[in-house]
């Protein structure tokens, strides 16, 4: 009997060790933990047809346990993802990657348990308005933080500033570029445009989730390094305007150009445009006119001013700022401004010298034609990003023009708004 107990104890120890080994093995993080747990039946959602671009993504995302239908027979592929749904997806992604399952208790509202998990594991820093729609940028941040860095190795070379509409100083920049370089994000058009502030649909989120879970589904196709001039014009025209200044008695002094650098209405132009001005207005491409509210920052050495306009509008189209240190001689550039008050005139040229020193200051010399009134125009690269601010030209040369490197704009820190009339009095 003593021998039998020893055998039993040994058997139990072996069984326990095997169980612990299996448990430890199953808990190892990795893509091997993603397997079909659902049983998608073709045609179960009446709004997902086999010919739809997203049909396979919906099926895979459903079977991986990421998504469920909005009802038994509706998936709502074109519906916008809410933040509650986005944090749920990120939590399920992390849980499956680390444990092979996403067994969360039901809660009310449904996202509550997922949101708590997301905060606990650093997917998000705090709770949010989970009923609001998720922007593409916010969704990308959440799923990026759900996986460890080594789960997103770069498989395609995308330079800094290589995503045309993602500013490199935004909170979501690291997440977006990591997912582009990993081949998870592909962009919304042939130029790889991200549209960070747009809302993401459930169908689009399905495609992203599948690429996150299945590395072999990711793309290594490069992003285009340029856009044609007509596309750059169409994308930039609502962010560029004619600027006109006036004396204290309302007499027009001069015209110039300017452009928005934020959705809140902060804009840039040459400081000299405001010389002796008691007031000013901007005129948009569509003819709308707005008064200038005041100046927030200046750089006298580089002839720069950051100002704002007086408007109730909630959001403005604005241009993304590139890194002017990356500009090279021979690069194609465009200017878009209002020479001789001709609103939104585009011209093409090249960088003649990216580091032209004039009177002890460094400028970008370029050949795109400019005229009186072009001062303050953005100088754009082939992705439609600002590399410089047109400032001056040599009067007796042929397209010998100078722009202030845009990195000097980035150095300006907007402060309180000072009215032009107050500056004039000073």
DRENVEX-635611 format. One line per 10 residues: number of its first residue (from 1); their letters; for each residue y, z, x of C-alpha. Coordinates in pm, whole numbers. Example, Ala and Ser with C-alpha at 12.3 -4.5 7.8 and 13.67 -1.06 7.14 Angstrom:
2
1 = as = -450:780:1230; -106:714:1367;
# end
This chain:
426
1 = xxxxxxxxxx = 0:0:0; 231:80:292; 161:-269:433; 237:-430:94; 573:-254:80; 658:-386:425; 573:-736:317; 783:-692:2; 1077:-556:203; 1051:-844:447;
11 = xxxxxxxxxx = 1036:-1096:162; 1340:-944:-4; 1531:-951:325; 1445:-1317:377; 1546:-1401:21; 1873:-1211:58; 1948:-1379:389; 1874:-1720:237; 2097:-1639:-55; 2380:-1527:170;
21 = xxxxxxxxxx = 2336:-1836:387; 2346:-2065:84; 2650:-1882:-51; 2829:-1906:282; 2740:-2274:313; 2865:-2350:-37; 3191:-2171:34; 3278:-2384:337; 3602:-2573:269; 3582:-2949:270;
31 = xxxxxxxxxx = 3570:-3272:76; 3196:-3232:29; 3280:-2977:-238; 3417:-3250:-465; 3147:-3379:-696; 3127:-3496:-1053; 3123:-3202:-1290; 3231:-3392:-1599; 3051:-3651:-1805; 3304:-3920:-1881;
41 = xxxxxxxxxx = 3182:-4173:-2135; 3341:-4517:-2128; 3557:-4562:-2434; 3582:-4192:-2516; 3961:-4218:-2498; 4100:-4485:-2725; 4414:-4517:-2512; 4224:-4588:-2188; 4087:-4942:-2180; 3853:-5075:-1913;
51 = xxxxxxxxxx = 4114:-5336:-1817; 4391:-5081:-1755; 4485:-5032:-1387; 4431:-4660:-1424; 4096:-4661:-1606; 3883:-4582:-1299; 4129:-4317:-1181; 4119:-4148:-1520; 3738:-4153:-1520; 3714:-4011:-1168;
61 = xxxxxxxxxx = 3983:-3747:-1222; 3808:-3639:-1542; 3467:-3618:-1376; 3603:-3423:-1079; 3731:-3163:-1325; 4100:-3221:-1260; 4200:-3357:-1600; 4103:-3316:-1960; 4210:-3521:-2257; 4504:-3434:-2476;
71 = xxxxxxxxxx = 4253:-3444:-2762; 3892:-3553:-2807; 3985:-3921:-2824; 4330:-3938:-2657; 4414:-3906:-2288; 4786:-3998:-2306; 4798:-4189:-1974; 5165:-4279:-2012; 5271:-3926:-2103; 5480:-3740:-1849;
81 = xxxxxxxxxx = 5313:-3459:-1659; 5458:-3114:-1719; 5503:-2857:-1443; 5233:-2654:-1616; 4991:-2943:-1584; 5103:-3008:-1226; 5041:-2651:-1110; 4707:-2659:-1290; 4602:-2969:-1097; 4712:-2819:-766;
91 = xxxxxxxxxx = 4521:-2496:-835; 4204:-2684:-930; 4239:-2902:-619; 4261:-2604:-389; 3984:-2411:-560; 3735:-2698:-552; 3818:-2782:-190; 3752:-2422:-84; 3472:-2316:-320; 3327:-2626:-484;
101 = xxxxxxxxxx = 3433:-2517:-830; 3737:-2446:-1042; 3619:-2168:-1269; 3939:-2024:-1410; 3949:-1791:-1709; 4121:-1924:-2015; 4476:-1800:-2062; 4763:-1843:-2301; 4954:-2049:-2222; 4683:-2252:-2051;
111 = xxxxxxxxxx = 4868:-2277:-1720; 4928:-1903:-1678; 4612:-1829:-1478; 4665:-2138:-1263; 5027:-2049:-1196; 4929:-1699:-1082; 4665:-1849:-854; 4920:-2095:-714; 5163:-1815:-629; 4886:-1604:-475;
121 = xxxxxxxxxx = 4771:-1888:-248; 5109:-2024:-147; 5098:-2344:-350; 5432:-2243:-497; 5674:-1971:-395; 5743:-1847:-746; 5709:-1922:-1112; 5900:-2206:-1272; 5979:-2356:-1610; 5627:-2484:-1666;
131 = xxxxxxxxxx = 5718:-2657:-1989; 5957:-2892:-1809; 5854:-3234:-1685; 5735:-3258:-1326; 5926:-3490:-1097; 5730:-3699:-853; 5876:-3492:-569; 5778:-3157:-722; 5426:-3273:-804; 5384:-3397:-447;
141 = xxxxxxxxxx = 5501:-3063:-307; 5245:-2873:-515; 4939:-3081:-428; 5045:-3105:-63; 5048:-2727:-34; 4711:-2702:-207; 4527:-2853:91; 4526:-2756:460; 4703:-2994:702; 4378:-3120:854;
151 = xxxxxxxxxx = 4274:-3250:512; 4562:-3498:528; 4530:-3678:863; 4773:-3966:918; 4599:-4302:887; 4908:-4524:890; 5220:-4523:1102; 5530:-4459:893; 5839:-4373:1097; 6088:-4106:1002;
161 = xxxxxxxxxx = 6318:-4254:735; 6049:-4518:673; 6027:-4437:300; 6337:-4612:172; 6449:-4361:-93; 6342:-4027:51; 6620:-3854:240; 6490:-3681:549; 6679:-3356:488; 6530:-3276:147;
171 = xxxxxxxxxx = 6300:-2984:69; 6019:-3218:-32; 6049:-3454:265; 5758:-3309:466; 5521:-3326:170; 5613:-3681:76; 5587:-3819:428; 5257:-3638:491; 5101:-3792:180; 5240:-4138:258;
181 = xxxxxxxxxx = 5105:-4120:613; 4771:-3995:485; 4747:-4297:252; 4757:-4083:-62; 5096:-4205:-182; 5147:-4579:-196; 5486:-4610:-365; 5581:-4754:-701; 5658:-5110:-589; 5597:-5353:-303;
191 = xxxxxxxxxx = 5865:-5183:-96; 5690:-4846:-113; 5971:-4686:-314; 5891:-4328:-411; 6152:-4249:-681; 6146:-3874:-609; 6353:-3769:-909; 6155:-3970:-1163; 5891:-3806:-1377; 5527:-3877:-1300;
201 = xxxxxxxxxx = 5282:-3995:-1568; 4936:-3855:-1624; 4782:-4186:-1518; 4978:-4187:-1191; 4877:-3826:-1126; 4511:-3922:-1178; 4535:-4185:-904; 4694:-3938:-662; 4439:-3666:-735; 4147:-3900:-670;
211 = xxxxxxxxxx = 4292:-4010:-335; 4340:-3645:-243; 3978:-3564:-324; 3820:-3879:-179; 3954:-3972:166; 3777:-4310:160; 3992:-4411:-137; 4315:-4374:63; 4507:-4679:186; 4600:-4766:543;
221 = xxxxxxxxxx = 4822:-5060:444; 5161:-5037:622; 5488:-5002:437; 5732:-5293:460; 6013:-5227:703; 6279:-5414:509; 6404:-5535:173; 6594:-5858:97; 6971:-5844:59; 6965:-5899:-317;
231 = xxxxxxxxxx = 6738:-5598:-367; 6957:-5382:-144; 7262:-5490:-344; 7101:-5413:-679; 6989:-5070:-563; 7320:-4978:-401; 7585:-5123:-628; 7610:-4821:-861; 7670:-4587:-568; 7959:-4782:-412;
241 = xxxxxxxxxx = 8314:-4808:-546; 8674:-4917:-496; 8906:-4633:-398; 9280:-4653:-476; 9544:-4397:-379; 9885:-4326:-533; 10211:-4161:-436; 10368:-3872:-626; 10552:-4114:-858; 10234:-4309:-934;
251 = xxxxxxxxxx = 10296:-4602:-701; 9984:-4759:-553; 9966:-4696:-178; 9643:-4861:-63; 9285:-4945:-153; 8967:-4867:32; 8598:-4825:-25; 8366:-4529:-66; 8015:-4431:-171; 7827:-4136:-319;
261 = xxxxxxxxxx = 7602:-3927:-95; 7470:-3688:-360; 7378:-3692:-725; 7642:-3427:-791; 7921:-3671:-707; 8006:-3594:-345; 8134:-3910:-178; 8245:-4042:163; 8531:-4263:278; 8772:-4299:569;
271 = xxxxxxxxxx = 9019:-4014:595; 9309:-4253:649; 9263:-4392:297; 9411:-4066:166; 9718:-4070:395; 10030:-3966:196; 9837:-3975:-131; 9918:-3738:-415; 9631:-3870:-629; 9353:-4127:-624;
281 = xxxxxxxxxx = 9098:-4298:-847; 8767:-4472:-798; 8660:-4783:-987; 8290:-4845:-1031; 8119:-5183:-1036; 8099:-5167:-1417; 8475:-5108:-1441; 8467:-4736:-1516; 8756:-4545:-1355; 8749:-4179:-1251;
291 = xxxxxxxxxx = 9015:-3960:-1087; 8948:-3806:-747; 8918:-3430:-779; 8985:-3337:-417; 8862:-3324:-59; 8582:-3094:61; 8558:-3173:433; 8720:-3393:697; 8665:-3509:1053; 8993:-3633:1194;
301 = xxxxxxxxxx = 8842:-3760:1521; 8603:-3987:1332; 8827:-4067:1035; 8591:-3922:776; 8646:-3743:445; 8401:-3599:194; 8548:-3574:-154; 8448:-3540:-517; 8555:-3698:-843; 8661:-3542:-1171;
311 = xxxxxxxxxx = 8394:-3630:-1425; 8161:-3472:-1678; 7877:-3702:-1575; 7566:-3508:-1482; 7419:-3728:-1214; 7528:-4017:-993; 7345:-4287:-806; 7381:-4216:-436; 7285:-4368:-103; 7033:-4217:136;
321 = xxxxxxxxxx = 7151:-4141:489; 6946:-4272:781; 6943:-4152:1142; 7213:-4342:1330; 7050:-4244:1660; 6771:-4489:1573; 7006:-4787:1544; 6940:-5058:1801; 7128:-5369:1911; 7016:-5669:1710;
331 = xxxxxxxxxx = 6925:-5474:1396; 7024:-5648:1074; 7282:-5459:870; 7483:-5507:552; 7820:-5379:441; 7895:-5321:75; 8256:-5245:-13; 8579:-5363:-169; 8773:-5579:80; 9107:-5684:-70;
341 = xxxxxxxxxx = 9003:-5483:-380; 8710:-5721:-447; 8467:-5460:-575; 8114:-5457:-431; 8129:-5740:-182; 7819:-5758:35; 7808:-5915:380; 7540:-5944:647; 7550:-5907:1022; 7382:-5743:1318;
351 = xxxxxxxxxx = 7438:-5442:1538; 7628:-5568:1843; 7627:-5237:2025; 7502:-4907:1882; 7704:-4696:2128; 8044:-4860:2168; 8292:-4614:2320; 8653:-4664:2206; 8927:-4417:2300; 8666:-4166:2406;
361 = xxxxxxxxxx = 8471:-4175:2077; 8137:-4344:2013; 8106:-4602:1734; 7854:-4856:1611; 7981:-5208:1676; 7859:-5461:1419; 7928:-5817:1304; 7903:-5801:924; 8246:-5929:808; 8492:-5671:677;
371 = xxxxxxxxxx = 8859:-5697:576; 9149:-5477:470; 9010:-5243:203; 8660:-5231:355; 8735:-4900:525; 8487:-4643:397; 8218:-4900:315; 7860:-4804:390; 7688:-4997:667; 7329:-5029:546;
381 = xxxxxxxxxx = 7002:-5094:727; 6728:-5318:588; 6591:-5034:378; 6927:-4982:208; 6998:-4657:395; 7338:-4576:542; 7359:-4596:922; 7738:-4593:946; 8074:-4587:770; 8294:-4894:830;
391 = xxxxxxxxxx = 8610:-4772:994; 8807:-5039:1181; 8803:-5379:1347; 8973:-5563:1631; 9238:-5788:1470; 9217:-6068:1727; 8840:-6087:1760; 8561:-6249:1561; 8378:-5984:1361; 8435:-5713:1620;
401 = xxxxxxxxxx = 8395:-5425:1379; 8336:-5053:1424; 8152:-4800:1211; 8131:-4423:1243; 7766:-4325:1300; 7636:-4163:982; 7508:-3862:1175; 7871:-3749:1194; 7877:-3745:814; 7572:-3518:817;
411 = xxxxxxxxxx = 7756:-3273:1041; 8029:-3218:784; 7982:-2909:570; 8152:-2945:231; 8370:-2647:145; 8601:-2566:-143; 8774:-2853:-316; 9137:-2905:-212; 9356:-3129:-429; 9525:-3424:-265;
421 = xxxxxx = 9863:-3304:-389; 9808:-2968:-217; 9723:-3145:107; 10033:-3358:75; 10250:-3046:39; 10096:-2900:354;
# end
